[in-house]
Amino acid sequence: MRRSVVGLCMLLLAACVPVQQDTEADVAAIREVIAAYDAAVNAGDPAAITALYAEGAVSMPPDTVAFSFEDGQPHMEEMFELNTFQLASVAEEIEVDGDLAYAHVWYEQNVTPTAGGETTAMQGNWVVILRRQDDGSWKMWREMWSYVPPES
């Protein structure tokens, strides 16, 4: 009887211990999403960009209203017709909590008009909330960013 009670207690204690997630694998997968985003922007590929966003994704750009990502597709196509981009992002911090994660990303980007003209250099912070999908992959779900003025 005593063994049964001890065994039951150990079983109950084991049930209270949280299951360890493979956060290293999650962080690596999120870094891959960010790298894929850079590659898609640099290639001027709106479809590849869209594929990185979860259903119902929302973008919150600076100085304007938020929009659902699905509504942003026509804007992206026009943006790539008018400009070429060279984007480089570095995830400075990634935290995973269950099926949600956030990344604080530093980015540097050059924007060049396709019709000719001077390249504009931008840099800033990008915060992305990602959601784990049913297949275990990560997709961007919420994002907002800011620009940092160039040093004088």
ZAVEX-225880 format. One record per atom (N, C-alpha, C): residue in three letters; x negated, y negated, z negated. Coordinates in pm, whole numbers, padded with zeros to 5 digits, always signed. Each point is the difference from the previous one (the first is absolute). Last residue first. Example, Ala and Ser with C-alpha at 12.3 -4.5 7.8 and 13.67 -1.06 7.14 Angstrom:
2
SER-01285+00225-00708 SER-00082-00119-00006 SER+00077-00109-00073 ALA-00029+00572+00007 ALA+00089-00119+00000 ALA-00090-00120+00000 
This chain:
152
SER-02359-06275+03756 SER-00045-00119+00073 SER-00149-00012-00003 GLU+00316+00457-00017 GLU-00078-00093-00083 GLU-00047-00115+00086 PRO+00460+00258+00117 PRO-00146+00014+00013 PRO-00071-00105-00086 PRO+00484+00187-00150 PRO-00062-00096+00091 PRO-00150+00020+00010 VAL+00365+00380-00090 VAL-00096-00075-00079 VAL-00067-00098+00097 TYR+00499+00278-00003 TYR-00121-00044+00070 TYR-00088-00077-00098 SER+00381+00414-00081 SER-00030-00144-00009 SER-00128-00026+00078 TRP+00432+00404-00049 TRP-00139-00040+00012 TRP-00012-00150-00012 MET+00335+00487-00066 MET-00008-00146+00005 MET-00149-00036+00004 GLU+00373+00463+00032 GLU-00129-00066+00015 GLU+00017-00151-00010 ARG+00242+00544-00046 ARG+00012-00144-00027 ARG-00139-00060+00016 TRP+00044+00442+00139 TRP+00140-00022-00030 TRP+00030-00148-00028 MET-00375+00387+00247 MET+00017-00132-00061 MET+00150-00029-00012 LYS-00192+00505-00016 LYS+00033-00105+00095 LYS+00021-00130-00076 TRP-00214+00550-00053 TRP+00026-00133-00056 TRP+00033-00096+00114 SER+00062+00572-00065 SER-00080-00111+00054 SER+00040-00131-00067 GLY+00220+00427-00078 GLY-00119-00024-00081 GLY-00088-00112+00051 ASP+00444+00153+00161 ASP-00104+00093+00045 ASP-00132-00020-00076 ASP+00383-00280-00082 ASP+00038+00138-00032 ASP-00107+00101+00040 GLN-00178-00490-00101 GLN+00108+00053+00083 GLN+00029+00146-00038 ARG-00209-00442-00285 ARG-00028+00135+00048 ARG+00123+00051+00076 ARG-00143-00523-00044 ARG+00092+00101-00052 ARG-00038+00135+00060 LEU-00240-00526-00108 LEU+00023+00115+00087 LEU+00091+00099-00068 ILE-00153-00551-00008 ILE+00058+00108-00079 ILE+00032+00111+00098 VAL-00358-00437+00020 VAL+00086+00097+00065 VAL+00051+00099-00104 VAL-00264-00511+00074 VAL+00048+00097-00098 VAL+00103+00089+00070 TRP-00426-00355+00134 TRP+00117+00072+00049 TRP+00035+00101-00108 ASN-00330-00476+00091 ASN+00041+00113-00082 ASN+00128+00059+00056 GLY-00393-00289+00288 GLY+00095-00011-00110 GLY+00025+00130-00072 GLN-00206-00306+00473 GLN-00032+00098-00103 GLN+00101-00017-00112 MET-00129-00161+00557 MET+00085+00000-00119 MET-00053+00104-00098 ALA-00127-00297+00492 ALA-00042+00097-00102 ALA+00088-00016-00122 THR+00052-00114+00551 THR+00026-00044-00136 THR-00039+00111-00096 THR-00146-00151+00531 THR+00035+00105-00095 THR+00019-00062-00137 GLU+00068-00266+00484 GLU-00089+00034-00111 GLU+00057+00110-00089 GLY+00127-00023+00528 GLY+00000-00093-00113 GLY-00088+00052-00111 GLY+00310+00255+00405 GLY-00125-00073-00018 GLY+00014-00099-00115 ALA+00331+00322+00129 ALA-00008-00100+00107 ALA-00130-00080-00005 THR+00116+00321-00337 THR-00028+00071+00125 THR-00013-00095+00118 PRO-00124-00118-00525 PRO+00109-00008+00097 PRO-00037+00072+00131 THR-00189+00129-00493 THR-00040-00069+00123 THR+00118-00004+00096 VAL-00157+00103-00551 VAL+00112-00004+00093 VAL-00042-00086+00119 ASN-00227+00291-00447 ASN-00019-00100+00104 ASN+00115+00012+00098 GLN-00093+00152-00549 GLN+00062+00019+00131 GLN-00036-00115+00092 GLU-00066+00279-00514 GLU-00055-00106+00084 GLU+00049+00028+00141 TYR+00147+00162-00544 TYR-00010+00013+00145 TYR-00068-00122+00061 TRP+00111+00313-00484 TRP-00061-00123+00052 TRP-00012+00019+00151 VAL+00345+00245-00375 VAL-00090+00007+00115 VAL-00053-00139+00032 HIS+00274+00336-00376 HIS-00042-00139+00016 HIS-00112+00004+00103 ALA+00418+00362-00106 ALA-00138-00029+00040 ALA-00017-00150+00006 TYR+00351+00410-00230 TYR-00025-00133+00053 TYR-00147-00011+00034 ALA+00422+00400-00062 ALA-00138-00043-00020 ALA-00011-00145+00045 LEU+00381+00442-00118 LEU-00030-00137+00041 LEU-00147-00030-00029 ASP+00220+00412-00121 ASP+00024-00014+00144 ASP-00017-00142+00050 GLY-00243+00122-00443 GLY+00106+00085+00053 GLY+00011-00015+00151 ASP-00311-00313-00148 ASP+00088+00034-00111 ASP+00118+00079+00056 VAL-00525-00229+00135 VAL+00108+00092+00035 VAL+00078+00032-00126 GLU-00363-00401+00206 GLU+00054+00070-00116 GLU+00118+00084+00047 ILE-00455-00304+00195 ILE+00114+00085+00034 ILE+00041+00073-00126 GLU-00344-00433+00193 GLU+00061+00070-00113 GLU+00119+00080+00053 GLU-00283-00232+00298 GLU-00080-00024-00120 GLU+00053+00074-00122 ALA+00007+00046+00558 ALA+00084+00021-00117 ALA-00087-00012-00124 VAL-00064-00221+00496 VAL-00067+00080-00102 VAL+00094+00011-00120 SER+00004-00139+00574 SER+00058+00000-00134 SER-00080+00090-00093 ALA+00003-00276+00512 ALA-00080+00089-00086 ALA+00053-00014-00143 LEU+00135-00141+00555 LEU+00033+00007-00142 LEU-00091+00099-00070 GLN+00102-00295+00473 GLN-00108+00083-00053 GLN+00016-00005-00152 PHE+00329-00118+00464 PHE-00036-00004-00140 PHE-00122+00088-00026 THR+00299-00300+00412 THR-00072+00123-00035 THR-00052-00019-00142 ASN+00447-00242+00268 ASN-00127+00000-00073 ASN-00065+00138+00000 LEU+00429-00108+00216 LEU-00060-00134-00010 LEU-00140-00001-00059 GLU+00269+00398+00047 GLU-00008-00058+00134 GLU-00076-00131-00003 PHE+00096+00219-00405 PHE-00109+00065+00071 PHE-00011-00045+00146 MET+00354-00169-00270 MET-00126-00040-00062 MET-00120+00061+00074 GLU+00438+00132+00119 GLU-00032-00134+00049 GLU-00135-00047-00054 GLU+00160+00405-00161 GLU-00029+00015+00142 GLU-00039-00135+00061 MET+00148+00007-00449 MET-00134+00059+00016 MET-00039+00010+00147 HIS+00438-00140-00109 HIS-00098-00104-00033 HIS-00142+00051+00021 PRO+00357+00306+00044 PRO-00009-00093+00115 PRO-00101-00112-00025 GLN+00063+00308-00366 GLN-00059+00061+00120 GLN-00004-00096+00120 GLY+00198-00063-00461 GLY-00125-00064+00039 GLY-00060+00052+00129 ASP+00398+00166-00238 ASP+00029-00126+00068 ASP-00126-00067+00052 GLU-00033+00394-00262 GLU+00063+00034+00127 GLU+00030-00126+00081 PHE-00163-00035-00444 PHE-00103+00028+00098 PHE+00058+00034+00136 SER+00233-00341-00335 SER-00016+00145+00004 SER-00094+00032+00114 PHE-00049-00466-00257 PHE+00077+00065+00104 PHE-00020+00151-00010 ALA-00063-00523-00284 ALA-00029+00142+00015 ALA+00085+00057+00113 VAL-00133-00527+00002 VAL+00088+00097-00066 VAL-00046+00143+00026 THR-00361-00406-00013 THR+00121+00031+00075 THR+00081+00105-00074 ASP-00453-00162-00126 ASP+00067-00118+00054 ASP+00121+00029+00088 PRO-00322+00414-00075 PRO-00006-00129-00067 PRO+00082-00106+00075 PRO+00150+00519+00026 PRO-00112-00085+00042 PRO+00000-00133-00074 MET+00210+00497-00063 MET+00019-00132-00061 MET-00118-00090+00036 SER+00277+00495+00153 SER-00121-00081+00006 SER+00033-00138-00054 VAL+00212+00537-00032 VAL+00022-00144-00002 VAL-00134-00070-00002 ALA+00249+00523+00125 ALA-00114-00081-00042 ALA+00033-00149+00012 GLY+00267+00419+00106 GLY+00043-00106-00091 GLY-00113-00089-00049 GLU-00160+00459+00166 GLU+00134-00049+00031 GLU+00040-00104-00104 ALA-00517+00046+00066 ALA+00111+00084-00044 ALA+00132-00061+00046 TYR-00492-00070+00247 TYR+00094-00057-00095 TYR+00114+00099-00030 LEU-00356+00056+00330 LEU-00063-00002-00131 LEU+00092-00050-00111 ALA+00107+00012+00477 ALA-00007+00136-00052 ALA-00059+00007-00140 THR+00009-00411+00252 THR+00132+00037-00051 THR-00001+00139-00064 ILE-00387-00146+00225 ILE+00019-00074-00125 ILE+00131+00042-00064 ALA-00095+00171+00421 ALA-00087+00063-00100 ALA+00013-00070-00135 ALA+00231-00187+00363 ALA+00058+00131-00034 ALA-00083+00070-00106 PRO-00154-00418+00184 PRO+00112-00013-00093 PRO+00060+00134-00041 ASP-00493-00152+00182 ASP+00095+00109+00019 ASP+00116-00007-00100 GLY-00463-00227+00100 GLY+00120-00068+00046 GLY+00115+00096+00024 ALA-00459+00074-00181 ALA+00036+00053+00132 ALA+00122-00072+00059 ASN-00154-00108-00435 ASN-00111-00030+00091 ASN+00027+00049+00141 VAL+00310+00106-00341 VAL-00001-00145+00025 VAL-00107-00034+00102 ALA+00012+00443-00142 ALA+00118-00030+00081 ALA+00009-00150+00032 ALA-00346+00151-00290 ALA-00022+00051+00135 ALA+00118-00034+00092 ASP+00038-00106-00461 ASP-00102-00083+00065 ASP-00019+00042+00146 TYR+00278+00272-00255 TYR+00063-00129+00024 TYR-00098-00093+00071 ALA-00159+00410-00150 ALA+00083+00019+00119 ALA+00072-00130+00036 ALA-00249+00008-00397 ALA-00091+00006+00116 ALA+00079+00016+00130 ILE+00244+00020-00399 ILE-00050-00137+00019 ILE-00095-00005+00120 VAL+00159+00421-00130 VAL+00112-00081+00052 VAL-00049-00141+00029 GLU-00304+00289-00209 GLU+00019+00035+00141 GLU+00114-00079+00063 ARG-00075-00040-00463 ARG-00109-00068+00074 ARG+00011+00030+00150 ILE+00291+00231-00275 ILE+00041-00141+00009 ILE-00108-00080+00071 ALA-00092+00450-00093 ALA+00105-00009+00101 ALA+00046-00144+00019 ALA-00309+00090-00343 ALA-00064+00019+00131 ALA+00104-00012+00112 VAL+00161-00010-00439 VAL-00076-00122+00028 VAL-00068+00010+00136 ASP+00222+00383-00154 ASP+00095-00106+00032 ASP-00072-00130+00037 ALA-00258+00361-00152 ALA+00051+00029+00134 ALA+00100-00108+00043 GLU-00160-00025-00435 GLU-00111-00025+00092 GLU+00044+00024+00144 THR+00297+00099-00358 THR-00004-00141+00038 THR-00116-00032+00093 ASP+00287+00418-00156 ASP-00128-00009+00069 ASP-00016-00143+00050 GLN+00283+00141-00444 GLN+00011-00017+00143 GLN-00140-00006+00058 GLN+00204+00238-00463 GLN-00101-00087+00060 GLN+00023-00008+00150 VAL+00373+00085-00391 VAL-00074+00068+00105 VAL-00097-00099+00063 PRO+00172-00033-00520 PRO+00029-00040+00137 PRO-00087+00075+00099 VAL+00177+00186-00475 VAL-00122-00055+00058 VAL+00029-00039+00145 CYS+00320+00227-00278 CYS-00007-00144-00030 CYS-00122-00066+00063 ALA+00087+00474+00019 ALA+00102-00068+00080 ALA-00006-00151-00020 ALA-00276+00284-00260 ALA-00048-00004+00139 ALA+00099-00073+00089 LEU+00123+00081-00446 LEU-00106-00101+00008 LEU-00052-00014+00143 LEU+00311+00341-00087 LEU+00064-00131-00011 LEU-00103-00112+00011 LEU-00160+00439-00011 LEU+00074-00021+00124 LEU+00066-00137+00000 MET-00210+00145-00392 MET-00100-00031+00102 MET+00067-00029+00134 CYS+00276+00142-00352 CYS-00054-00134-00029 CYS-00102-00041+00107 LEU+00169+00438+00017 LEU+00103-00095+00037 LEU-00048-00143-00021 GLY-00279+00348-00147 GLY+00008-00002+00146 GLY+00101-00101+00051 VAL-00025+00075-00462 VAL-00122-00068+00046 VAL+00002-00011+00152 VAL+00344+00248-00190 VAL+00016-00141-00035 VAL-00120-00080+00048 SER-00017+00464+00054 SER+00105-00055+00087 SER+00018-00149-00026 ARG-00288+00246-00279 ARG-00060-00019+00132 ARG+00101-00063+00096 ARG+00154+00123-00426 ARG-00087-00116-00010 ARG-00065-00030+00134 MET+00263+00389-00043 MET+00082-00120+00000 MET-00086-00125+00000 
